[in-house]
Amino acid sequence: MKRLLLISALLAGNVLAEDTRQLATLPLPAQESLRVEMIDNLVRLNEILELMAAGKVKEAGVLAESSLGESAMGKHRSKPLDARPGPHMPPAMHGIGMDGHKAASAFAKVAATGDRDQAISLLPNLTAACVGCHAAYRTR
């Protein structure tokens, strides 16, 4: 019981802590586009992990490239400017996103060879940009 109270107190302290991440002021339509894209990226990452766990390395690579890799860049190109996140992001934030696309393509290239161990070693790179960006930036 004491541990539960301690954990609750620690969590409450974290919830009340000031958010020191840099505010990226995106127009509301761009925030919504980015939110939808980030949720979709999480779903795709989960699918990639499921494929890897099932030994479907090449399939994981195909999915990584098509949904997260460099070939997936420009998803918002046809939207009005105020609904496109990229042009409104701080340059460093945009750079982190580009790094994420590059990491997914690097993973896809290795996964295409079927080398499971090498592909597994690159999996953390798929989430490193996500973690770095979410740790440094916020949109509200």
C-alpha positions in Angstrom: 0.0 0.0 0.0 2.9 2.4 0.8 4.4 1.7 -2.6 1.1 2.5 -4.3 0.9 5.8 -2.5 4.5 6.6 -3.3 4.0 5.8 -7.0 0.8 7.9 -7.0 2.7 10.8 -5.5 5.5 10.6 -8.0 3.1 10.4 -10.9 1.2 13.4 -9.6 4.4 15.3 -9.3 5.3 14.5 -12.9 1.8 15.5 -14.1 2.1 18.9 -12.4 5.7 19.6 -13.5 6.2 22.4 -15.9 6.5 21.4 -19.5 9.8 22.8 -20.6 9.7 21.5 -24.2 9.8 24.2 -26.9 6.5 25.2 -28.2 6.1 24.7 -32.0 3.4 27.1 -33.0 1.6 25.4 -35.8 -1.7 26.5 -37.2 -4.6 24.4 -35.9 -5.1 22.5 -39.2 -1.3 21.7 -39.3 -1.5 20.5 -35.7 -4.4 18.2 -36.6 -2.5 16.8 -39.7 0.6 16.2 -37.6 -1.5 14.5 -34.8 -3.2 12.2 -37.3 0.2 11.4 -38.9 1.9 10.6 -35.6 -0.9 8.2 -34.6 -0.7 6.5 -37.9 3.1 6.3 -37.5 2.6 4.5 -34.1 0.3 2.0 -35.7 2.8 1.4 -38.5 5.6 1.0 -36.0 3.6 -1.6 -34.2 2.8 -3.5 -37.4 6.6 -3.5 -38.3 7.4 -4.9 -34.8 4.7 -7.6 -35.3 6.2 -8.5 -38.7 9.7 -8.7 -37.2 8.5 -10.9 -34.4 6.8 -13.2 -36.9 10.1 -13.5 -38.8 8.7 -11.5 -41.8 11.7 -9.3 -42.1 11.4 -8.3 -45.8 7.7 -7.5 -45.3 8.6 -5.3 -42.3 11.1 -3.5 -44.6 8.5 -2.9 -47.3 6.0 -1.5 -44.7 8.7 0.7 -43.1 9.7 2.3 -46.4 6.2 2.8 -47.7 4.7 4.2 -44.5 7.7 5.8 -42.7 10.7 6.0 -45.1 11.8 8.7 -47.4 9.3 7.5 -50.0 6.5 8.5 -47.5 7.7 12.1 -47.3 5.3 14.8 -48.6 2.1 13.2 -47.3 0.6 16.7 -46.8 1.9 18.2 -50.1 -1.6 18.5 -51.6 -3.1 20.2 -48.5 -3.5 23.9 -48.0 -0.4 25.6 -46.5 -2.1 26.0 -43.1 -2.7 22.2 -42.9 0.9 21.2 -43.8 3.0 20.8 -40.6 6.5 20.9 -42.2 6.5 24.6 -43.3 5.5 25.7 -39.8 7.9 23.6 -37.8 11.1 25.1 -36.3 14.0 24.0 -38.6 15.5 21.6 -35.9 12.1 19.9 -35.4 11.7 19.5 -39.1 15.3 18.0 -39.3 14.4 15.5 -36.6 11.5 14.4 -38.8 13.7 14.0 -41.8 16.1 11.9 -39.7 13.2 9.6 -38.9 12.4 9.1 -42.5 16.0 8.4 -43.3 16.2 5.9 -40.4 13.2 4.1 -41.7 14.7 3.9 -45.2 18.0 2.5 -43.8 16.0 -0.1 -41.8 14.0 -1.0 -45.0 17.2 -1.4 -47.0 18.7 -3.9 -44.6 15.4 -5.7 -44.0 15.1 -6.2 -47.8 18.2 -8.4 -47.6 16.4 -10.6 -45.0 19.2 -10.2 -42.5 17.0 -10.4 -39.3 19.8 -9.7 -36.8 21.0 -6.6 -38.7 17.4 -5.3 -39.1 16.7 -5.8 -35.4 19.8 -3.8 -34.6 18.3 -0.9 -36.5 14.9 -1.0 -34.9 15.7 1.5 -32.2 16.6 4.0 -34.9 13.0 3.9 -36.1 11.8 5.4 -32.8 14.8 7.6 -31.9 13.5 10.5 -33.9 10.1 10.1 -32.4 11.5 10.1 -28.9 13.8 13.0 -29.6 11.1 15.2 -31.2 8.5 14.5 -28.5 11.0 15.1 -25.8 12.1 18.5 -27.3 8.9 19.9 -28.8 5.2 20.4 -28.2 2.4 21.9 -30.2 0.2 23.1 -27.3 
